[in-house]
């Protein structure tokens, strides 16, 4: 795992600067606190009830990073003149394959981070990193999926320029409700002109 990988996100007039970096074992206590939120537990499939669960979850993220098929970033507020605060969210690039043209993004935010514009700004940073890092070797399309009733995730997708593509059919038990598929395509220099 590349523990030195850090993606900075500049502050804007209404929101603080952020840092995206790989998850670390020392994040486990904060992860346990984040997962106490019933809203987060409703939307995620991971179970993090105690520090052992959190360490397993972090270990899984680290192993997937090392294998090169999933890149999970802790989202932290970058406080001026101080160490970053505890993780406020998670951004992940998943289903990555060497030379693959499509991958998927996902995210969650902690209760204190919601409504502050953190998820769209962090997602924009992850999207740019993914296309800059993997685009030259093939990545052309990022997909973002969420349950149809997750209106907050839909807003994040729209703010991050992930266009609505289609409604996905339910696939119980993992996906009990229909979902939305949003897509963002890599812009090439020819497309920008």
N, CA, C and O of each residue as an XYZ file, in Angstrom:
772
protein
N       0.848     -1.191      0.000
C       0.000      0.000      0.000
C       0.881      1.237      0.000
O       1.911      1.280      0.673
N       0.479      2.216     -0.740
C       1.235      3.457     -0.822
C       0.709      4.424      0.232
O      -0.207      5.203     -0.037
N       1.282      4.377      1.422
C       0.821      5.216      2.525
C       1.200      6.680      2.345
O       0.712      7.544      3.073
N       2.063      6.957      1.385
C       2.444      8.346      1.150
C       1.499      9.031      0.163
O       1.620     10.235     -0.062
N       0.571      8.296     -0.424
C      -0.387      8.867     -1.377
C      -1.343      9.790     -0.636
O      -2.078      9.354      0.250
N      -1.329     11.055     -1.001
C      -2.244     12.031     -0.413
C      -2.807     12.886     -1.540
O      -2.063     13.414     -2.366
N      -4.125     13.016     -1.562
C      -4.781     13.889     -2.531
C      -5.320     15.093     -1.785
O      -6.250     14.954     -0.990
N      -4.757     16.282     -2.020
C      -5.277     17.483     -1.362
C      -6.482     18.040     -2.108
O      -6.564     17.959     -3.334
N      -7.404     18.598     -1.359
C      -8.570     19.278     -1.925
C      -8.568     20.674     -1.308
O      -8.681     20.814     -0.090
N      -8.443     21.693     -2.130
C      -8.370     23.068     -1.648
C      -9.654     23.484     -0.941
O     -10.741     22.994     -1.246
N      -9.500     24.384     -0.007
C     -10.662     24.985      0.652
C     -11.391     25.851     -0.365
O     -10.805     26.310     -1.346
N     -12.670     26.066     -0.118
C     -13.404     27.049     -0.902
C     -14.105     27.973      0.096
O     -14.021     27.733      1.301
N     -14.781     29.004     -0.358
C     -15.353     29.970      0.590
C     -16.298     29.368      1.626
O     -16.471     29.926      2.709
N     -16.912     28.228      1.294
C     -17.881     27.660      2.226
C     -17.452     26.338      2.848
O     -18.201     25.761      3.636
N     -16.256     25.845      2.510
C     -15.856     24.528      3.011
C     -14.348     24.468      3.235
O     -13.586     25.132      2.532
N     -13.921     23.674      4.212
C     -12.498     23.577      4.534
C     -11.727     22.746      3.511
O     -12.315     22.028      2.702
N     -10.419     22.855      3.563
C      -9.547     22.002      2.763
C      -9.674     20.571      3.271
O      -9.974     20.337      4.441
N      -9.442     19.621      2.373
C      -9.532     18.203      2.713
C      -8.261     17.494      2.282
O      -7.513     17.977      1.432
N      -8.036     16.339      2.887
C      -6.979     15.434      2.465
C      -7.601     14.065      2.273
O      -8.386     13.614      3.107
N      -7.258     13.405      1.184
C      -7.636     12.019      0.966
C      -6.357     11.213      1.039
O      -5.380     11.515      0.354
N      -6.366     10.186      1.872
C      -5.182      9.331      2.005
C      -5.645      7.911      2.306
O      -6.773      7.707      2.756
N      -4.773      6.919      2.058
C      -5.143      5.542      2.368
C      -5.472      5.370      3.859
O      -4.933      6.067      4.718
N      -6.365      4.427      4.132
C      -6.732      4.132      5.514
C      -5.549      3.528      6.255
O      -4.749      2.793      5.676
N      -5.446      3.846      7.538
C      -4.353      3.372      8.405
C      -4.943      2.662      9.619
O      -6.089      2.905      9.997
N      -4.155      1.790     10.220
C      -4.609      1.076     11.423
C      -5.001      2.034     12.541
O      -5.928      1.754     13.301
N      -4.303      3.161     12.645
C      -4.636      4.110     13.721
C      -5.988      4.800     13.505
O      -6.459      5.516     14.388
N      -6.619      4.592     12.336
C      -7.960      5.122     12.084
C      -9.055      4.260     12.709
O     -10.219      4.661     12.719
N      -8.703      3.083     13.229
C      -9.706      2.136     13.715
C     -10.637      2.724     14.780
O     -11.850      2.556     14.650
N     -10.152      3.399     15.817
C     -11.089      3.941     16.812
C     -12.085      4.941     16.208
O     -13.264      4.931     16.562
N     -11.620      5.791     15.312
C     -12.522      6.756     14.669
C     -13.532      6.040     13.779
O     -14.683      6.465     13.680
N     -13.113      4.967     13.139
C     -14.006      4.194     12.277
C     -15.135      3.563     13.094
O     -16.281      3.524     12.648
N     -14.810      3.074     14.281
C     -15.839      2.514     15.166
C     -16.869      3.590     15.501
O     -18.071      3.328     15.477
N     -16.405      4.792     15.813
C     -17.328      5.898     16.137
C     -18.222      6.237     14.943
O     -19.429      6.421     15.098
N     -17.628      6.316     13.762
C     -18.389      6.646     12.558
C     -19.497      5.622     12.337
O     -20.622      5.988     11.996
N     -19.186      4.347     12.527
C     -20.145      3.267     12.261
C     -21.225      3.133     13.332
O     -22.100      2.275     13.211
N     -21.185      3.942     14.353
C     -22.288      3.955     15.321
C     -23.510      4.689     14.775
O     -24.602      4.593     15.336
N     -23.321      5.411     13.694
C     -24.382      6.201     13.070
C     -25.375      5.272     12.356
O     -24.985      4.564     11.428
N     -26.659      5.262     12.773
C     -27.634      4.375     12.130
C     -27.876      4.712     10.656
O     -28.203      3.820      9.874
N     -27.725      5.961     10.269
C     -27.903      6.325      8.855
C     -26.824      5.667      8.009
O     -27.121      5.098      6.959
N     -25.577      5.739      8.456
C     -24.479      5.100      7.719
C     -24.703      3.594      7.650
O     -24.532      2.987      6.593
N     -25.081      2.997      8.761
C     -25.287      1.546      8.795
C     -26.404      1.117      7.851
O     -26.384      0.007      7.318
N     -27.370      1.994      7.649
C     -28.469      1.679      6.733
C     -27.972      1.535      5.292
O     -28.449      0.671      4.556
N     -27.025      2.370      4.892
C     -26.594      2.400      3.498
C     -25.380      1.528      3.194
O     -25.114      1.254      2.023
N     -24.642      1.086      4.197
C     -23.439      0.299      3.935
C     -23.669     -1.166      4.280
O     -24.554     -1.497      5.069
N     -22.876     -2.025      3.693
C     -22.974     -3.456      3.981
C     -21.914     -3.913      4.977
O     -22.006     -5.019      5.510
N     -20.921     -3.088      5.233
C     -19.870     -3.451      6.188
C     -20.404     -3.370      7.609
O     -21.270     -2.552      7.923
N     -19.869     -4.232      8.457
C     -20.215     -4.211      9.877
C     -18.947     -3.869     10.651
O     -17.956     -4.597     10.596
N     -18.992     -2.756     11.370
C     -17.872     -2.335     12.202
C     -18.449     -2.013     13.571
O     -18.919     -0.902     13.815
N     -18.407     -3.002     14.464
C     -18.968     -2.833     15.805
C     -17.921     -2.530     16.864
O     -18.230     -1.954     17.907
N     -16.682     -2.918     16.591
C     -15.634     -2.728     17.597
C     -14.290     -2.544     16.887
O     -14.208     -2.582     15.659
N     -13.252     -2.347     17.682
C     -11.943     -2.064     17.090
C     -11.411     -3.236     16.269
O     -10.732     -3.019     15.266
N     -11.704     -4.469     16.672
C     -11.263     -5.631     15.892
C     -11.910     -5.617     14.506
O     -11.243     -5.884     13.506
N     -13.220     -5.302     14.446
C     -13.896     -5.182     13.143
C     -13.259     -4.075     12.315
O     -13.033     -4.237     11.116
N     -12.970     -2.953     12.961
C     -12.381     -1.815     12.254
C     -11.004     -2.176     11.700
O     -10.681     -1.827     10.565
N     -10.199     -2.866     12.488
C      -8.867     -3.266     12.009
C      -8.982     -4.245     10.847
O      -8.190     -4.177      9.907
N      -9.954     -5.156     10.894
C     -10.173     -6.069      9.770
C     -10.578     -5.277      8.520
O     -10.088     -5.541      7.422
N     -11.479     -4.301      8.702
C     -11.938     -3.491      7.575
C     -10.759     -2.723      6.965
O     -10.591     -2.710      5.745
N      -9.952     -2.091      7.807
C      -8.785     -1.348      7.310
C      -7.825     -2.307      6.615
O      -7.293     -1.994      5.550
N      -7.603     -3.467      7.212
C      -6.716     -4.463      6.600
C      -7.185     -4.899      5.227
O      -6.374     -5.079      4.319
N      -8.486     -5.069      5.071
C      -9.052     -5.426      3.774
C      -8.790     -4.327      2.752
O      -8.459     -4.613      1.601
N      -8.936     -3.066      3.171
C      -8.677     -1.947      2.264
C      -7.195     -1.918      1.869
O      -6.863     -1.688      0.707
N      -6.322     -2.150      2.832
C      -4.888     -2.130      2.558
C      -4.479     -3.261      1.614
O      -3.667     -3.059      0.711
N      -5.048     -4.455      1.827
C      -4.738     -5.600      0.957
C      -5.216     -5.348     -0.470
O      -4.505     -5.656     -1.426
N      -6.407     -4.794     -0.615
C      -6.946     -4.517     -1.947
C      -6.117     -3.454     -2.654
O      -5.899     -3.533     -3.863
N      -5.647     -2.444     -1.890
C      -4.783     -1.411     -2.469
C      -3.503     -2.060     -2.994
O      -3.076     -1.794     -4.118
N      -2.897     -2.913     -2.168
C      -1.649     -3.568     -2.560
C      -1.853     -4.444     -3.799
O      -0.948     -4.573     -4.623
N      -3.027     -5.040     -3.929
C      -3.333     -5.882     -5.082
C      -3.676     -5.053     -6.323
O      -3.669     -5.576     -7.437
N      -3.975     -3.767     -6.137
C      -4.226     -2.871     -7.257
C      -5.617     -2.937     -7.859
O      -5.818     -2.508     -8.995
N      -6.592     -3.471     -7.111
C      -7.944     -3.546     -7.675
C      -8.988     -2.726     -6.916
O     -10.149     -2.659     -7.320
N      -8.567     -2.109     -5.824
C      -9.476     -1.278     -5.031
C      -8.620     -0.273     -4.265
O      -7.643     -0.644     -3.614
N      -8.999      1.014     -4.351
C      -8.226      2.065     -3.709
C      -9.158      2.873     -2.813
O      -9.935      3.698     -3.295
N      -9.078      2.633     -1.515
C      -9.952      3.316     -0.548
C      -9.175      4.434      0.131
O      -8.044      4.242      0.580
N      -9.800      5.602      0.199
C      -9.197      6.788      0.793
C     -10.029      7.251      1.985
O     -11.251      7.368      1.889
N      -9.368      7.511      3.100
C     -10.002      8.211      4.217
C     -10.054      9.685      3.838
O      -9.107     10.217      3.259
N     -11.150     10.334      4.162
C     -11.320     11.760      3.891
C     -11.180     12.506      5.213
O     -11.930     12.257      6.157
N     -10.215     13.420      5.276
C      -9.956     14.162      6.499
C     -10.033     15.658      6.240
O      -9.712     16.126      5.148
N     -10.455     16.396      7.240
C     -10.450     17.858      7.147
C      -9.025     18.326      7.420
O      -8.415     17.934      8.415
N      -8.503     19.158      6.542
C      -7.156     19.695      6.695
C      -7.256     21.017      7.434
O      -7.639     22.035      6.858
N      -6.917     20.995      8.684
C      -7.031     22.184      9.523
C      -5.769     23.028      9.391
O      -4.668     22.490      9.512
N      -5.891     24.338      9.146
C      -4.702     25.184      8.981
C      -3.811     25.138     10.223
O      -4.273     25.356     11.343
N      -2.535     24.850     10.005
C      -1.563     24.861     11.084
C      -1.716     23.738     12.095
O      -1.123     23.801     13.172
N      -2.496     22.714     11.776
C      -2.708     21.608     12.714
C      -2.717     20.287     11.959
O      -2.788     20.251     10.731
N      -2.645     19.227     12.709
C      -2.772     17.900     12.118
C      -4.204     17.727     11.612
O      -5.131     18.294     12.190
N      -4.399     16.953     10.543
C      -5.768     16.709     10.070
C      -6.618     16.074     11.170
O      -6.107     15.369     12.040
N      -7.897     16.334     11.114
C      -8.822     15.750     12.066
C      -9.054     14.280     11.771
O      -8.395     13.712     10.900
N      -9.994     13.648     12.492
C     -10.291     12.237     12.256
C     -11.005     12.056     10.913
O     -11.544     13.017     10.364
N     -11.010     10.839     10.390
C     -11.692     10.606      9.117
C     -13.163     11.017      9.171
O     -13.887     10.701     10.115
N     -13.580     11.738      8.118
C     -14.971     12.182      7.983
C     -15.720     11.378      6.935
O     -16.938     11.502      6.801
N     -14.995     10.558      6.197
C     -15.649      9.795      5.149
C     -14.700      8.832      4.476
O     -13.523      8.729      4.822
N     -15.243      8.139      3.514
C     -14.510      7.142      2.745
C     -14.841      7.334      1.271
O     -16.006      7.474      0.900
N     -13.818      7.340      0.443
C     -13.967      7.356     -1.006
C     -13.248      6.135     -1.533
O     -12.152      5.815     -1.072
N     -13.843      5.447     -2.492
C     -13.216      4.229     -3.000
C     -13.353      4.143     -4.508
O     -14.403      4.446     -5.074
N     -12.281      3.727     -5.140
C     -12.263      3.359     -6.546
C     -12.152      1.848     -6.553
O     -11.165      1.293     -6.068
N     -13.164      1.171     -7.104
C     -13.189     -0.291     -7.042
C     -13.475     -0.892     -8.413
O     -13.793     -0.194     -9.376
N     -13.347     -2.217     -8.460
C     -13.492     -2.968     -9.720
C     -12.469     -2.487    -10.749
O     -12.775     -2.358    -11.934
N     -11.257     -2.226    -10.275
C     -10.169     -1.780    -11.138
C      -9.451     -3.012    -11.667
O      -9.098     -3.911    -10.904
N      -9.237     -3.047    -12.968
C      -8.456     -4.134    -13.549
C      -7.423     -3.533    -14.500
O      -7.686     -2.514    -15.140
N      -6.252     -4.157    -14.595
C      -5.199     -3.621    -15.462
C      -5.703     -3.450    -16.894
O      -6.189     -4.398    -17.511
N      -5.580     -2.237    -17.409
C      -6.024     -1.950    -18.759
C      -7.534     -1.881    -18.922
O      -8.030     -1.684    -20.032
N      -8.278     -2.043    -17.813
C      -9.734     -2.018    -17.885
C     -10.253     -0.633    -18.237
O      -9.650      0.380    -17.883
N     -11.373     -0.603    -18.935
C     -11.945      0.669    -19.376
C     -12.964      1.242    -18.393
O     -13.300      2.424    -18.471
N     -13.460      0.411    -17.463
C     -14.502      0.842    -16.540
C     -14.131      0.463    -15.115
O     -13.591     -0.616    -14.871
N     -14.424      1.354    -14.178
C     -14.277      1.082    -12.748
C     -15.471      1.731    -12.061
O     -16.275      2.412    -12.699
N     -15.576      1.513    -10.770
C     -16.709      2.035    -10.000
C     -16.189      2.889     -8.851
O     -15.128      2.609     -8.293
N     -16.932      3.921     -8.501
C     -16.618      4.733     -7.331
C     -17.714      4.557     -6.292
O     -18.865      4.268     -6.620
N     -17.338      4.736     -5.047
C     -18.300      4.695     -3.951
C     -17.831      5.629     -2.854
O     -16.679      6.062     -2.847
N     -18.725      5.938     -1.926
C     -18.381      6.876     -0.865
C     -19.389      6.782      0.259
O     -20.517      6.326      0.075
N     -18.960      7.219      1.415
C     -19.852      7.506      2.531
C     -19.235      8.633      3.339
O     -18.026      8.862      3.293
N     -20.076      9.325      4.074
C     -19.591     10.371      4.971
C     -20.147     10.131      6.361
O     -21.216      9.543      6.530
N     -19.408     10.592      7.345
C     -19.856     10.503      8.733
C     -20.954     11.536      8.967
O     -21.122     12.471      8.183
N     -21.691     11.355     10.043
C     -22.780     12.290     10.362
C     -22.299     13.747     10.423
O     -22.962     14.616      9.856
N     -21.158     14.055     11.098
C     -20.725     15.458     11.158
C     -20.313     16.052      9.813
O     -20.243     17.273      9.676
N     -20.041     15.204      8.820
C     -19.590     15.701      7.515
C     -20.739     15.967      6.555
O     -20.559     16.676      5.565
N     -21.899     15.421      6.823
C     -23.007     15.523      5.866
C     -23.520     16.950      5.748
O     -23.607     17.687      6.730
N     -23.856     17.316      4.522
C     -24.410     18.644      4.265
C     -23.375     19.750      4.204
O     -23.738     20.925      4.141
N     -22.099     19.404      4.219
C     -21.035     20.409      4.207
C     -20.282     20.452      2.874
O     -19.274     21.148      2.757
N     -20.757     19.725      1.889
C     -20.105     19.718      0.586
C     -18.836     18.887      0.531
O     -18.060     19.006     -0.417
N     -18.617     18.054      1.525
C     -17.389     17.258      1.582
C     -17.408     16.138      0.557
O     -16.423     15.948     -0.157
N     -18.497     15.392      0.463
C     -18.550     14.246     -0.450
C     -18.342     14.654     -1.909
O     -17.528     14.028     -2.587
N     -19.042     15.680     -2.430
C     -18.812     16.026     -3.843
C     -17.384     16.497     -4.126
O     -16.813     16.174     -5.168
N     -16.816     17.255     -3.201
C     -15.456     17.757     -3.425
C     -14.441     16.612     -3.376
O     -13.510     16.564     -4.180
N     -14.626     15.701     -2.434
C     -13.726     14.550     -2.332
C     -13.897     13.634     -3.543
O     -12.915     13.114     -4.073
N     -15.133     13.437     -3.979
C     -15.385     12.594     -5.148
C     -14.754     13.196     -6.395
O     -14.223     12.467     -7.233
N     -14.805     14.496     -6.525
C     -14.170     15.151     -7.670
C     -12.657     14.895     -7.658
O     -12.063     14.645     -8.707
N     -12.039     14.956     -6.482
C     -10.599     14.687     -6.377
C     -10.286     13.237     -6.743
O      -9.329     12.973     -7.471
N     -11.083     12.304     -6.245
C     -10.874     10.888     -6.565
C     -11.058     10.646     -8.065
O     -10.282      9.913     -8.677
N     -12.069     11.253     -8.644
C     -12.342     11.091    -10.076
C     -11.160     11.578    -10.908
O     -10.714     10.885    -11.823
N     -10.656     12.765    -10.594
C      -9.497     13.296    -11.313
C      -8.291     12.394    -11.173
O      -7.586     12.125    -12.146
N      -8.052     11.922     -9.941
C      -6.917     11.022     -9.698
C      -7.070      9.741    -10.505
O      -6.111      9.283    -11.125
N      -8.256      9.162    -10.504
C      -8.484      7.902    -11.225
C      -8.207      8.062    -12.710
O      -7.498      7.252    -13.307
N      -8.768      9.108    -13.306
C      -8.558      9.298    -14.743
C      -7.111      9.669    -15.054
O      -6.564      9.208    -16.056
N      -6.482     10.489    -14.218
C      -5.088     10.866    -14.451
C      -4.149      9.668    -14.280
O      -3.185      9.516    -15.031
N      -4.434      8.828    -13.300
C      -3.555      7.704    -12.977
C      -3.797      6.502    -13.880
O      -2.846      5.877    -14.350
N      -5.063      6.174    -14.127
C      -5.398      4.962    -14.867
C      -5.900      5.224    -16.283
O      -5.933      4.307    -17.104
N      -6.286      6.451    -16.577
C      -6.810      6.779    -17.905
C      -5.824      6.515    -19.024
O      -6.202      5.955    -20.053
N      -4.563      6.903    -18.851
C      -3.607      6.657    -19.935
C      -3.439      5.175    -20.261
O      -3.020      4.835    -21.367
N      -3.763      4.278    -19.309
C      -3.634      2.844    -19.582
C      -4.973      2.194    -19.878
O      -5.052      0.972    -20.000
N      -6.028      2.992    -19.997
C      -7.283      2.400    -20.421
C      -8.553      2.905    -19.773
O      -9.608      2.844    -20.405
N      -8.512      3.404    -18.534
C      -9.743      3.783    -17.850
C     -10.436      4.936    -18.568
O      -9.863      6.014    -18.727
N     -11.664      4.702    -18.996
C     -12.425      5.707    -19.734
C     -13.763      6.049    -19.085
O     -14.365      7.072    -19.411
N     -14.236      5.194    -18.161
C     -15.590      5.340    -17.631
C     -15.602      4.981    -16.153
O     -15.073      3.948    -15.742
N     -16.216      5.853    -15.366
C     -16.439      5.571    -13.950
C     -17.941      5.471    -13.720
O     -18.719      6.283    -14.219
N     -18.328      4.464    -12.957
C     -19.732      4.249    -12.630
C     -19.954      4.473    -11.149
O     -19.095      4.159    -10.324
N     -21.104      5.013    -10.823
C     -21.500      5.290     -9.451
C     -22.904      4.717     -9.294
O     -23.812      5.092    -10.037
N     -23.091      3.815     -8.337
C     -24.376      3.171     -8.117
C     -24.887      3.507     -6.732
O     -24.109      3.594     -5.781
N     -26.194      3.698     -6.613
C     -26.809      3.880     -5.301
C     -28.257      3.444     -5.373
O     -28.855      3.412     -6.449
N     -28.819      3.107     -4.215
C     -30.232      2.740     -4.170
C     -31.073      3.931     -4.601
O     -30.711      5.083     -4.364
N     -32.200      3.637     -5.238
C     -33.050      4.684     -5.784
C     -33.553      5.637     -4.701
O     -33.813      6.805     -4.990
N     -33.695      5.168     -3.473
C     -34.207      6.026     -2.396
C     -33.108      6.780     -1.652
O     -33.394      7.474     -0.677
N     -31.851      6.657     -2.096
C     -30.750      7.370     -1.452
C     -30.567      8.719     -2.159
O     -29.671      8.892     -2.984
N     -31.427      9.651     -1.816
C     -31.424     10.956     -2.496
C     -30.147     11.748     -2.229
O     -29.713     12.520     -3.084
N     -29.540     11.570     -1.060
C     -28.290     12.285     -0.770
C     -27.183     11.829     -1.726
O     -26.433     12.658     -2.239
N     -27.075     10.526     -1.967
C     -26.063     10.033     -2.907
C     -26.351     10.507     -4.320
O     -25.429     10.766     -5.093
N     -27.614     10.620     -4.657
C     -27.982     11.118     -5.986
C     -27.512     12.569     -6.148
O     -26.993     12.940     -7.200
N     -27.696     13.388     -5.102
C     -27.244     14.783     -5.162
C     -25.725     14.867     -5.301
O     -25.213     15.686     -6.064
N     -25.002     14.017     -4.558
C     -23.541     14.005     -4.658
C     -23.127     13.645     -6.083
O     -22.235     14.280     -6.647
N     -23.763     12.639     -6.666
C     -23.436     12.233     -8.032
C     -23.647     13.389     -9.004
O     -22.791     13.669     -9.844
N     -24.783     14.053     -8.884
C     -25.086     15.164     -9.792
C     -24.114     16.326     -9.607
O     -23.654     16.906    -10.591
N     -23.795     16.673     -8.354
C     -22.854     17.771     -8.104
C     -21.457     17.446     -8.639
O     -20.688     18.346     -8.974
N     -21.141     16.158     -8.713
C     -19.819     15.718     -9.162
C     -19.798     15.375    -10.650
O     -18.859     14.746    -11.139
N     -20.834     15.790    -11.358
C     -20.929     15.627    -12.808
C     -20.978     14.173    -13.260
O     -20.497     13.838    -14.343
N     -21.560     13.308    -12.429
C     -21.851     11.934    -12.827
C     -23.279     11.939    -13.362
O     -24.232     12.110    -12.602
N     -23.420     11.754    -14.658
C     -24.731     11.848    -15.308
C     -25.566     10.604    -15.021
O     -25.054      9.484    -15.028
N     -26.848     10.813    -14.770
C     -27.762      9.691    -14.591
C     -27.809      8.902    -15.891
O     -27.988      9.471    -16.968
N     -27.644      7.579    -15.782
C     -27.631      6.712    -16.953
C     -28.920      5.898    -17.057
O     -29.584      5.898    -18.094
N     -29.267      5.201    -15.964
C     -30.477      4.385    -16.006
C     -30.827      3.857    -14.613
O     -30.030      3.931    -13.678
N     -32.041      3.327    -14.510
C     -32.495      2.669    -13.288
C     -32.092      1.193    -13.384
O     -32.298      0.541    -14.407
N     -31.520      0.694    -12.308
C     -31.112     -0.709    -12.244
C     -32.181     -1.504    -11.510
O     -32.789     -0.997    -10.568
N     -32.415     -2.730    -11.924
C     -33.411     -3.561    -11.265
C     -32.895     -4.023     -9.907
O     -31.689     -4.151     -9.694
N     -33.814     -4.267     -9.008
C     -33.458     -4.773     -7.681
C     -32.854     -6.171     -7.824
O     -33.200     -6.920     -8.737
N     -31.952     -6.505     -6.910
C     -31.322     -7.827     -6.886
C     -31.210     -8.287     -5.439
O     -30.110     -8.339     -4.889
N     -32.357     -8.626     -4.809
C     -32.332     -9.049     -3.401
C     -31.471    -10.294     -3.224
O     -31.356    -11.074     -4.169
N     -30.872    -10.518     -2.083
C     -30.994     -9.708     -0.866
C     -29.993     -8.554     -0.800
O     -30.191     -7.621     -0.021
N     -28.920     -8.594     -1.600
C     -27.895     -7.549     -1.505
C     -28.442     -6.180     -1.908
O     -28.101     -5.173     -1.286
N     -29.273     -6.131     -2.927
C     -29.844     -4.873     -3.416
C     -31.368     -5.011     -3.448
O     -31.945     -5.323     -4.490
N     -32.014     -4.779     -2.304
C     -33.455     -5.034     -2.216
C     -34.323     -4.066     -3.015
O     -35.475     -4.376     -3.320
N     -33.786     -2.907     -3.354
C     -34.544     -1.911     -4.112
C     -33.855     -1.618     -5.437
O     -32.693     -1.969     -5.639
N     -34.581     -0.976     -6.326
C     -33.972     -0.525     -7.561
C     -32.843      0.447     -7.238
O     -32.777      0.997     -6.139
N     -31.962      0.651     -8.207
C     -30.851      1.569     -8.010
C     -30.728      2.533     -9.172
O     -31.392      2.397    -10.199
N     -29.863      3.504     -8.979
C     -29.519      4.435    -10.054
C     -28.079      4.157    -10.454
O     -27.221      3.892     -9.612
N     -27.837      4.221    -11.740
C     -26.483      4.163    -12.271
C     -26.174      5.540    -12.839
O     -26.884      6.046    -13.708
N     -25.093      6.140    -12.327
C     -24.582      7.412    -12.844
C     -23.227      7.120    -13.484
O     -22.528      6.197    -13.064
N     -22.856      7.897    -14.490
C     -21.626      7.639    -15.237
C     -20.873      8.944    -15.452
O     -21.465      9.998    -15.683
N     -19.558      8.843    -15.371
C     -18.686      9.961    -15.748
C     -17.644      9.409    -16.704
O     -16.991      8.407    -16.414
N     -17.492     10.065    -17.842
C     -16.531      9.647    -18.854
C     -15.280     10.494    -18.769
O     -15.322     11.668    -18.401
N     -14.168      9.873    -19.116
C     -12.893     10.582    -19.129
C     -12.894     11.586    -20.272
O     -13.244     11.245    -21.402
N     -12.511     12.801    -19.986
C     -12.353     13.813    -21.027
C     -10.960     13.691    -21.597
O      -9.975     13.692    -20.860
N     -10.879     13.586    -22.892
C      -9.573     13.553    -23.537
C      -9.259     14.944    -24.061
O     -10.177     15.750    -24.215
N      -8.015     15.254    -24.338
C      -7.683     16.579    -24.867
C      -8.495     16.924    -26.120
O      -8.844     18.086    -26.332
N      -8.796     15.914    -26.952
C      -9.588     16.176    -28.153
C     -10.993     16.634    -27.791
O     -11.565     17.482    -28.476
N     -11.561     16.070    -26.704
C     -12.916     16.432    -26.292
C     -12.969     17.829    -25.689
O     -13.992     18.506    -25.781
N     -11.885     18.259    -25.080
C     -11.851     19.558    -24.414
C     -11.823     20.690    -25.439
O     -12.383     21.759    -25.195
N     -11.181     20.467    -26.574
C     -11.046     21.517    -27.600
C     -12.333     21.993    -28.150
O     -12.349     22.869    -29.014
